Structure formats: structure tokens, C-alpha cells
Amino acid sequence: MGIIAKQSIYNVVSIGLAFLIGALNMVFLYPTYPGKEFQGLIVALLANSNLIQPFISFGVQHTLIKFFSDSKTKQERDRLLWFVLLFPLLILILILPVYYTYNESILKFVSGSSNTVGRFPFLILLVAIATAYFEIFFSWLRVHLQSVFGNFLKEVYPRLLTFCLLIAYIIGWIDLDVFINYLILGYYLRLFIIAVYSFYVYIPSFQFKIPSNWQTMLRYSALIFLSGAAASFILDIDKSMIFAITSDENVAFYAVALYIAAVVEAPGRAMFQITSPLVAKAINGNEMSRLEVLLKKSSTNLMVVSGLAFLIINLNLLDFYEIINQEGYASALSVVIIVSLGKYFSMSMGCLNNIISNSKYYSYVFWFSISSAILAVVLNYYFIKAYGIIGAATATLIVIVFINICKIILIYLVFKIHPYDGKSLSIAASIFLIYGIVYSIPTLIHPMISILARSLLIIFLFGIPLFVFKWSADIEAVFKRLKGN
């Protein structure tokens, strides 16, 4: 079994576990015990930390992945590693005085009328710093093809930390202030663990000189940072506009639907942790045939695994919402289907995004993101007014299709490759056929029994063309290995 398949499987397991713990936190523990105000505070604080984090890291974690394999000597690689570690300190020197001076205004802007956020003026910044450096060390592990442990810390650890703190809060061991303090401490403990492990994997000798191509690196970091900021805007603008145009309860319905649809892209998040440095190495070594193999293989594997997730999620939606049994949430059922279609299209492109961001054509991503952000604002404004949260989902789908088609055309024009082949068509046709067969099956005795029975049927039906048409040698190798054990 190849290194991509092997580590991707472990990463899928981690992300699946993370989704389960996160769902338990979001759907059950938060609403049932501390309540929606407590939940809103914690989620808002962490969300705003995530918005500040890119300003601190400034995209250097992506710079490390792109330029590491291009560094020919140990000395150059060591300089690069120290550069990406020390550069965010310079950013912090610039940010800290501004944040200290204007933190009240910043907190008022991000929290609105909430006075509770003002009790924790530096939580947002402290978590942002810890998260920024965590991402840098995670990239450190990825360039050494050691993604599994880092992925566990990235996906499972924060959700498990929240789960433990929620249990302690419910039991009465801690209050809100202690919860916040332990949350910060937990993020820094995670940073310490990954830093120790990164230095265990590879200890660079200290290089007092900056890399010779530091100007190119900074230019790349800046464009990746701006592209990431635009992409974050696209991800959040729909929720903001739903709140502004409709009501806050619609935001809750929409957010839960997006969380369910995100399961479709979980396999991609797992695979990209390891494919990104391999793609960078192929590009820097001008191995175009290797690059095409990586693209098509990752596309096929993700179409299979994400396609199975797409079927299981969307064909069990009615029963799932019946289990949630919260008034109004089922109104977003169509949102899950529409958004998951867009996410499946994104997964079908395989590692295409990695190819663009690690090539000399990375600047195009910025322009794609900017134009998509403008399109997202226009479409969301008109579609939400006309169709509510269904309109927001439709706008999201259109934006996803637009930016993905732009990327596919770019890769085809500059590299003469694309992610699809004959297997892609048969996978898509099988998904369409299985959806039509299983869709009409009614709910059985209990929603949980229905979900289990329907999921087993989907897996059985999906397995027939998987093995008959031999879609993926990597997936077959997984089954053979499990059978052998």
C-alpha cells in the first residue's frame, strides 16, 4: 500500500472521530447543558481567533511545503525551517501594540452587543498565536511525510479538549472563566506536543542567515495569505448575510446543515495532508508524468470514498433530522444536498488545488478567489432574499462550480492534464443509479435502524461496481489487508 493511501486511511479515521466528537459537542452537550449563549460565546471566540490566525502565520506554513523540496542542501532547508519559525514573531511585534491599544474596539466589533466577550480581551489573540504556530509545525511534519499524528492533533484534539471541558463544566468542577483558561492552556499544550514531536522527527541546525530567495518566499506567502483571506470570506459570507437578511435561527439551521455536508469532504482533508508535499516535490523536480498520476489517482480515490459518504449522508437525511428532533432544523434538509453536491465536485478534482498552490501559477488562485468572493456577495444577496437559506445554498453551489471550473481550465492549459478519465464517468453514473434505487426506501421501525439498514445496503450496492470495474487499486489493497488481518 502506498504512503498516500496508508496515511490517508489513518487521517480519515482521525477526521471521522473528530466529526463524531464535534457532533456530540455541538448538537447535544452545548445546547442541553450550558445553553446556546455559552455555546455562542465559545464558538464566536474560537471563530474570531481563526480569522486572526492567518495574519500571524502570513501563509508561511504553505511556503514551507512549497520551497522545502526545492531546497537542494541541508543548509538551505534548515534556513527555511528557521525562517518560517521566526518570521511570525516579526508579525507579532507589529500586531501586539495595535491589539493592545485598540483591543476594546476590536472586541466590540467582533462581539456586537455582547459584554461577556470583553472579559477575555486576549483569548482571541492567544489562541490565534497557538494555532498559527501549530499550523507551521504541522507543515514541518508534512514535508517529512509524517502527517498522521499532526492530523490527530489538528482534528481530534481540540474537539476532545472541548468535550472534556464541557463534562467538567456540567459536573460543576469549573465555571466559565476556568473553562476559558483551560481552553487556552489546552491549545498551548497541543502546540508544545507538536513542537516536541517535530524536533524529534527533524532537528535543524541553527542558521543565522535568511534564505537566499526570501523575497520570492515572502511574495508567495503574501499571495497565499490574501487568497486564504478571500476564501475564508467566501466560506462565511453566506452565514453573515443570512443573519442580516433573515433571522438568527436560520443561521443555526444553516450551520448544522453545513456541518453535515462537510462530511463529504472529510476524505479529502485527510488525503491532502500527505499529497501536498508530494505534489510540491513533483513540480520542483519537473516530474510531469508523476504529477498527472498523483492528480488522477487522488481524483479517483476521492470520487469513490467521498461518493460513498455523499450517498450515506443524503439518503439518510430524513431519519437523521428525526433523531435530532429540534424544531425548524429539518427546513435545511435541501441545504445539505445542494452544498454536498458542490463539495463532492471539489473532491472529484483530487489534488488539483495542491498543484496550483505549489506551482508558479499560484497567483491565479488570488484572482479566482477575489472574483468568487464578489460573485458570492451578489448571488447571496439576491438568492437569500428570494429563497432564504435554500437560496444561500444554491449561491454556494454556483460559486463552488465557478471557481473549480476556472481551476480545471487553468491546469489543463498550463500542464495539459486534468483529473478525470473513464473511471470518473462510471463512478458518477453508479452514484446516480444507487441514489435512485435507495431513495424510495421508507423509514423502518426506528430512524437508527433505518440509517443502519440503508447504509449497509448502500455499501453493498456501491461495492459491486467498485470491485467489478476495479476503480481503485489502493482501496482494494485496504480491503485485502483488512481481510488478511
Secondary structure, 3 states (H helix, E strand, C coil): CCHHHHHHHHHHHHHHHHHHHHHHHHHHHHHHCCCHHHHHHHHHHHHHHHHHHHHHHCCHHHHHHHHHCCCCCHHHHHHHHHHHHHHHHHHHHHHHHHHHHHHHHHHHHHHCCCCCHHHCCCHHHHHHHHHHHHHHHHHHHHHCCCCHHHHHHHHHHHHHHHHHHHHHHHHCCCCHHHHHHHHHHHHHHHHHHHHHHHHHHCCCCCCCCCCCCHHHHHHHHHHHHHHHHHHHHHHHHHHHHHHHHCCHHHHHHHHHHHHHHHHHHHHHHHHHHHHHHHHHHHHHCCCHHHHHHHHHHHHHHHHHHHHHHHHHHHCCHHHHHHHHCCCCHHHHHHHHHHHHHHHHHHHHCCCHHHHHHCCCCCHHHHHHHHHHHHHHHHHHHHHHHHHCHHHHHHHHHHHHHHHHHHHHHHHHHHHCCCCCCHHHHHHHHHHHHHHHHHHCCCCCCCHHHHHHHHHHHHHHHHHHHHHHCCCCHHHHHHHHHHHHC
